[in-house]
């Protein structure tokens, strides 16, 4: 009976490690005031304000919501 080797697990970075930190290659999405967006839970909305790169305030049908960035649920239209 042959056993197949387990795939190697990705290692997490420890802040105290003497080795260099992994490079984040995800693109940074920039939102602008007035831009239309969609959210998985709240639906269609329009950006009211942008708090640097940490969050956006979006006006949805149900009211204004603050969305922390980056968010996989928020998509530009």
N, C-alpha and C positions, 0 to 999 in steps of 0.2 A: 504494500500500500504506500503510494507516494504522497507526500504532503507538499503543498505549495507554500512558499515562503510568504509571510505576512508583508503587506506593503509598509514602507517606512512612514511613520507619522511625522507631521510637521512639528517643529519645535517652536515653543513660544519664547519670545524675547524677555529676558530678565533685565530690569533697569540697572541692577548692580553688576551686570556682565562686563568684563573688560573688552569684549569684542564689539564691533560696530553694530548699530541698530539696523534692522531691516528697512529697506527703502519702500515707502508707500507709493505705489504706482497708480492709484486710482485718480482719475481726473477730478479737479475741484469744480463743482457746479456753482455758478454765480447767479443769484436771483436779483432782479431789479424791480423797483416799485411799479405797480400797474401790470406786471406780467401775469398771464393766466397760467394756472397750475391745476393739477388734479391730485387728489389724495385717495388712497385705497378705502378709507373709512368715511371721510367727510365729503367726497365728490369734488366737483368743480369749484374753483375759487380764484381770487385775485390777490396778489401780494400787496399788503398795505405798508409794511415797513421791513427793513432789513437791519438786523443787529450784527454788524460786521460780518463775520463768517460763522457765527455760532448759532443763529436762529433767525427765522422769519415769522412775521405775523401775517396770517392769511385770512381774508374774509370769505367764509363759506356761507351757504344758505342757512345753516344752523347758527351762525355767528362767527366772530373772530376767534382764531385759535393761534397759539404760538407753537411753531414746529421747530424742534431742535434739529440742527444739521450736523452731519449728513443724515438724511432720512431716506430709507429705501422705499417708503410709502409715498413720498412726494415726487411728482414728475412734472417737468416743464411741458407746456403745450406749444 
